[in-house]
Amino acid sequence: MIETQLWHPVIASHQVRDEPVACALLGQALVLWREQGHDGARVHAWADRCPHRGAQLSLGRVLTGLHGARLECPYHGWQFGASGRCQHVPAAPDFVPPAGHAATVFEAREHHGLVWVRLQTPVEALAAGLVDPPAFAPGNDAAWRQVLCGPYELDTSAPRLVENFLDLSHFGFVHEGWLGERSHAQVHAGAVEEGEAGLVVRDARAWQPRAFAGADAGAWMAYRYDVPHPYAAILRKDATEGDPVSNAIALFIRPDGHERCTAWFAMATQGDSATDQELVAFQDSVFAQDRPVVESQSPRALPIGRSAPATEVHGPADRVSSTYRRYLLRLGIELGTC
């Protein structure tokens, strides 16, 4: 299953502090904890199960001392070092635990304000864009400001949510008065390219009466989309004329099952006078408009024709979503598709 070989966001970084935190990924219970060190505070992701008697390690505590950081089991106090191997058994202090006395360790990284976890090392070479967590670097200029929005928990599949994010033609109906107008429903789907780094959409355009949190007038917006991961997409948009504001928004999704997911939006903006709180409130409002429609779609899994002919028809404005479905089919994505 390729999904276990991909990096997925599991929780916001700021939620993992001094105590272990429980979460889950693709049905695997995880414990996340931080190791304070000279090179910063590294985050660890392990199976949330002590190898001794199966207690949840997330109910334990993080210890710091001369021997480095350790995670202590809440049941018998066994202490596990950063490598996952047991370092101390209080009931038998002279016992030297063998290598097999160890927690199950998964790879973990932090990017874009999120903790990313990969459950399985790839068994075969992945496409270049899937080796690491998706990149999101709208610019090196310090004027770019970044804000994390979410989490948003939904009763729909991750691919359905990505496709909604890539869809311009719903703006005038779902987001009327915010991101679109019925009287300006026509869109330019742009040019779509598919390669080793995923999908790239260039020269897409849509009219928006309020294209960003601080906007007070409408404008034609130029869109560029990147889809570097089956459950992630990045949008860069700029006004085609006269507007000093630039925005980039990354959608990162944790698949929670075939028909459930949790999403975060990493927002980067330049020249926008809105506060961080206003940016979050704007994204919350836009997403609240999307939620009932996306959750109403049937089936909740995205029909890509993996095991049978796809059950949905397409229009001229659906070029991007059609290419995205072929991309999922090529990768062999099963979770959230049908």
Phi and psi in degrees as a GROMACS rama.xvg file:
@    title "Ramachandran Plot"
@    xaxis  label "Phi"
@    yaxis  label "Psi"
@TYPE xy
-65.8901  -26.9277  ILE-2
-57.9022  -34.7988  GLU-3
-73.066  -14.9307  THR-4
-93.6299  -1.28057  GLN-5
-100.392  155.747  LEU-6
-79.0758  137.167  TRP-7
-133.762  143.207  HIS-8
-74.16  141.173  PRO-9
-121.482  -27.2582  VAL-10
-167.586  156.522  ILE-11
-69.5588  139.4  ALA-12
-57.011  -38.0136  SER-13
-67.391  -12.9576  HIS-14
-83.2863  -11.4597  GLN-15
-104.941  103.026  VAL-16
-120.897  -111.625  ARG-17
-88.2116  -18.4891  ASP-18
-114.534  152.469  GLU-19
-65.1514  150.397  PRO-20
-128.381  135.063  VAL-21
-93.1911  139.035  ALA-22
-155.604  -171.521  CYS-23
-147.441  153.403  ALA-24
-143.988  121.603  LEU-25
51.8151  39.6885  LEU-26
84.6906  -3.20357  GLY-27
-95.7465  119.174  GLN-28
-70.2917  132.202  ALA-29
-122.463  151.571  LEU-30
-118.784  129.28  VAL-31
-110.381  136.921  LEU-32
-151.54  157.76  TRP-33
-106.305  139.073  ARG-34
-109.935  112.319  GLU-35
-76.5787  130.207  GLN-36
-149.786  -178.465  GLY-37
-66.2315  -27.5919  HIS-38
-98.4521  20.0169  ASP-39
111.815  -168.986  GLY-40
-103.428  96.7019  ALA-41
-79.8379  140.785  ARG-42
-99.9873  141.782  VAL-43
-119.251  148.141  HIS-44
-129.436  116.875  ALA-45
-125.146  163.528  TRP-46
-62.4916  135.722  ALA-47
-81.9245  61.9261  ASP-48
-155.228  123.757  ARG-49
-73.4924  133.491  CYS-50
-70.6002  -8.91359  PRO-51
-76.9939  -66.0318  HIS-52
-133.129  19.4135  ARG-53
78.9734  11.6754  GLY-54
-70.1463  156.765  ALA-55
-74.6008  120.066  GLN-56
-67.4838  -24.0836  LEU-57
-66.396  -14.0032  SER-58
-86.3895  -4.20264  LEU-59
-86.4032  -152.396  GLY-60
-145.956  160.201  ARG-61
-94.1693  128.261  VAL-62
-108.693  143.096  LEU-63
-127.033  144.494  THR-64
-176.924  -163.148  GLY-65
-63.0956  -27.1387  LEU-66
-92.3473  9.56541  HIS-67
90.5917  -179.833  GLY-68
-74.823  142.428  ALA-69
-140.039  152.836  ARG-70
-105.323  123.379  LEU-71
-99.0972  130.248  GLU-72
-70.2249  139.655  CYS-73
-74.8721  -14.0465  PRO-74
-87.6307  -57.3412  TYR-75
-122.305  6.85214  HIS-76
75.5425  12.8616  GLY-77
-58.2987  139.746  TRP-78
-112.437  129.341  GLN-79
-115.799  129.556  PHE-80
-78.99  179.291  GLY-81
-60.95  -25.9899  ALA-82
-76.451  -11.783  SER-83
99.2295  -15.567  GLY-84
-78.3109  140.386  ARG-85
-65.6731  133.271  CYS-86
-110.569  -18.797  GLN-87
-158.953  135.005  HIS-88
-119.079  104.932  VAL-89
-56.3005  -35.3397  PRO-90
-70.7938  -16.5166  ALA-91
-142.597  73.4271  ALA-92
-60.6443  -22.1186  PRO-93
-89.3178  -5.36497  ASP-94
-73.381  132.78  PHE-95
-101.522  104.86  VAL-96
-61.8053  133.937  PRO-97
-74.4096  172.378  PRO-98
-59.8398  -30.2895  ALA-99
-70.8146  -14.4758  GLY-100
-84.8487  77.3682  HIS-101
-147.355  150.658  ALA-102
-75.1262  158.977  ALA-103
-83.1379  119.993  THR-104
-105.939  136.485  VAL-105
-117.36  158.532  PHE-106
-72.0487  139.87  GLU-107
-141.641  140.74  ALA-108
-141.625  162.629  ARG-109
-119.109  127.068  GLU-110
-147.632  140.623  HIS-111
58.2662  30.518  HIS-112
80.1243  11.758  GLY-113
-127.473  152.839  LEU-114
-92.6627  127.075  VAL-115
-110.717  139.95  TRP-116
-131.74  142.389  VAL-117
-122.299  124.731  ARG-118
-82.1995  -22.8932  LEU-119
-143.86  133.451  GLN-120
-66.167  133.696  THR-121
-53.7646  132.822  PRO-122
-81.243  -21.133  VAL-123
-136.1  162.461  GLU-124
-61.1012  129.101  ALA-125
-90.335  163.193  LEU-126
-58.097  150.23  ALA-127
-53.4695  -38.0263  ALA-128
-73.6828  -8.61117  GLY-129
-107.122  -1.01284  LEU-130
-68.8475  -36.6708  VAL-131
-120.594  167.143  ASP-132
-57.2508  150.663  PRO-133
-57.2844  139.401  PRO-134
-81.2639  146.948  ALA-135
-146.436  93.0357  PHE-136
-135.868  85.3548  ALA-137
-64.2361  -23.334  PRO-138
177.602  157.722  GLY-139
-89.3021  -8.18701  ASN-140
-66.3825  133.078  ASP-141
-64.26  -14.042  ALA-142
-70.9792  -15.488  ALA-143
-73.1249  127.648  TRP-144
-111.474  135.212  ARG-145
-117.865  139.826  GLN-146
-137.285  137.764  VAL-147
-100.668  130.1  LEU-148
-116.202  140.606  CYS-149
119.094  -173.417  GLY-150
-81.5569  154.385  PRO-151
-119.167  117.989  TYR-152
-97.5023  130.773  GLU-153
-131.457  150.18  LEU-154
-94.505  68.5531  ASP-155
-160.068  170.381  THR-156
-82.5745  157.026  SER-157
-58.9175  -43.8647  ALA-158
-62.7185  -34.6685  PRO-159
-60.364  -40.5244  ARG-160
-70.8955  -39.105  LEU-161
-61.4474  -45.2804  VAL-162
-61.7394  -38.8549  GLU-163
-61.3723  -40.7766  ASN-164
-63.5808  -33.0759  PHE-165
-83.7599  -7.3076  LEU-166
-92.9283  116.679  ASP-167
-86.3826  -27.0878  LEU-168
-77.1186  -5.9801  SER-169
-90.0656  -7.04682  HIS-170
-58.2661  -44.4708  PHE-171
-71.0276  -8.02839  GLY-172
-116.428  -49.1982  PHE-173
-77.8017  -35.378  VAL-174
-117.685  36.9296  HIS-175
-59.7869  131.505  GLU-176
87.0299  -12.545  GLY-177
-112.2  -67.0503  TRP-178
-110.215  -2.9103  LEU-179
-164.409  171.647  GLY-180
-139.334  142.114  GLU-181
-59.4803  -34.5006  ARG-182
-74.3859  -11.2494  SER-183
-124.778  50.5163  HIS-184
-78.6159  -19.5414  ALA-185
-66.05  139.185  GLN-186
-129.932  162.136  VAL-187
-110.532  111.27  HIS-188
-67.6366  -22.4012  ALA-189
83.2135  -174.901  GLY-190
-102.859  133.472  ALA-191
-112.14  132.054  VAL-192
-125.689  142.987  GLU-193
-124.03  131.309  GLU-194
-150.532  -163.401  GLY-195
-62.7589  -27.6339  GLU-196
-89.9623  8.7749  ALA-197
103.569  -142.609  GLY-198
-107.589  147.426  LEU-199
-132.822  130.283  VAL-200
-117.21  122.765  VAL-201
-118.855  151.925  ARG-202
64.0645  27.9371  ASP-203
-80.703  147.94  ALA-204
-143.725  145.122  ARG-205
-151.178  149.328  ALA-206
-85.1272  134.639  TRP-207
-135.79  126.381  GLN-208
-76.6501  -22.3862  PRO-209
-149.03  82.5169  ARG-210
-79.926  -13.6934  ALA-211
-152.14  170.853  PHE-212
-59.4898  -36.645  ALA-213
-96.8496  9.25339  GLY-214
-73.4087  145.45  ALA-215
-128.052  9.90906  ASP-216
-153.382  159.138  ALA-217
-85.7348  163.875  GLY-218
-165.271  155.826  ALA-219
-75.6758  129.624  TRP-220
-109.642  136.449  MET-221
-93.9297  128.28  ALA-222
-114.645  141.536  TYR-223
-130.558  129.664  ARG-224
-114.15  143.018  TYR-225
-125.001  134.82  ASP-226
-121.968  88.2909  VAL-227
-87.3212  -3.15804  PRO-228
-154.335  145.609  HIS-229
-61.0785  -23.2752  PRO-230
-118.145  30.5434  TYR-231
-149.055  150.591  ALA-232
-152.77  149.049  ALA-233
-127.246  131.259  ILE-234
-115.535  131.289  LEU-235
-120.316  125.326  ARG-236
-134.327  143.679  LYS-237
-140.74  145.61  ASP-238
-67.4562  139.615  ALA-239
-73.3626  -20.7257  THR-240
-157.406  135.448  GLU-241
79.2562  -3.44175  GLY-242
-112.757  129.157  ASP-243
-82.5764  -2.77256  PRO-244
-92.1958  133.443  VAL-245
-121.035  142.621  SER-246
-133.92  144.663  ASN-247
-134.694  135.518  ALA-248
-133.063  127.573  ILE-249
-110.935  131.474  ALA-250
-102.207  119.573  LEU-251
-120.681  129.009  PHE-252
-125.573  137.172  ILE-253
-101.21  115.131  ARG-254
-72.067  123.981  PRO-255
-103.639  6.48069  ASP-256
156.192  -173.086  GLY-257
-68.3679  -28.3642  HIS-258
-133.182  23.4902  GLU-259
-141.304  149.924  ARG-260
-158.514  164.976  CYS-261
-127.101  134.297  THR-262
-126.204  150.616  ALA-263
-129.094  149.713  TRP-264
-116.777  122.176  PHE-265
-94.9469  116.537  ALA-266
-107.086  134.488  MET-267
-127.116  134.144  ALA-268
-140.47  149.372  THR-269
-132.71  125.236  GLN-270
85.0694  3.83934  GLY-271
-90.2249  127.118  ASP-272
-83.005  -5.47754  SER-273
-66.3633  147.303  ALA-274
-75.6835  168.824  THR-275
-58.93  -41.0517  ASP-276
-64.225  -37.6951  GLN-277
-69.4842  -36.2148  GLU-278
-63.2852  -44.303  LEU-279
-64.5488  -43.2637  VAL-280
-62.3697  -39.3782  ALA-281
-62.2474  -46.8548  PHE-282
-65.0648  -38.7156  GLN-283
-59.3306  -42.4494  ASP-284
-67.3678  -43.2613  SER-285
-63.5295  -42.4482  VAL-286
-68.8246  -33.6453  PHE-287
-62.3849  -28.7116  ALA-288
-74.2977  -36.4256  GLN-289
-70.4526  -38.8768  ASP-290
-51.8293  -55.6407  ARG-291
-63.2204  -32.9059  PRO-292
-72.4426  -46.951  VAL-293
-64.3983  -40.3702  VAL-294
-70.7322  -16.7954  GLU-295
-83.7878  -14.9114  SER-296
-64.5464  138.8  GLN-297
-130.698  127.271  SER-298
-75.5744  161.549  PRO-299
-70.0816  -31.8978  ARG-300
-73.35  145.197  ALA-301
-78.4098  122.059  LEU-302
-78.5199  104.138  PRO-303
-108.899  1.71373  ILE-304
77.767  29.0455  GLY-305
-66.937  -44.6196  ARG-306
-115.319  -9.44255  SER-307
-157.527  164.751  ALA-308
-55.8632  139.705  PRO-309
-58.9193  147.003  ALA-310
-102.869  10.1324  THR-311
-121.929  147.982  GLU-312
-95.2709  165.081  VAL-313
-128.602  152.338  HIS-314
-115.602  176.532  GLY-315
-60.1134  -27.6135  PRO-316
-83.4067  0.806833  ALA-317
-98.9365  20.7758  ASP-318
-59.9355  -41.4244  ARG-319
-68.2957  -46.6993  VAL-320
-65.8325  -34.8774  SER-321
-64.2061  -39.942  SER-322
-68.3181  -38.1851  THR-323
-61.3064  -41.0827  TYR-324
-63.9481  -39.639  ARG-325
-66.6137  -35.4565  ARG-326
-61.8802  -45.3604  TYR-327
-62.5024  -41.0533  LEU-328
-64.6153  -41.0933  LEU-329
-65.6435  -38.6095  ARG-330
-73.5437  -19.0842  LEU-331
81.9176  29.6084  GLY-332
-71.5428  123.535  ILE-333
-108.174  -37.751  GLU-334
-69.8755  115.279  LEU-335
91.9797  8.54509  GLY-336
-128.452  163.258  THR-337
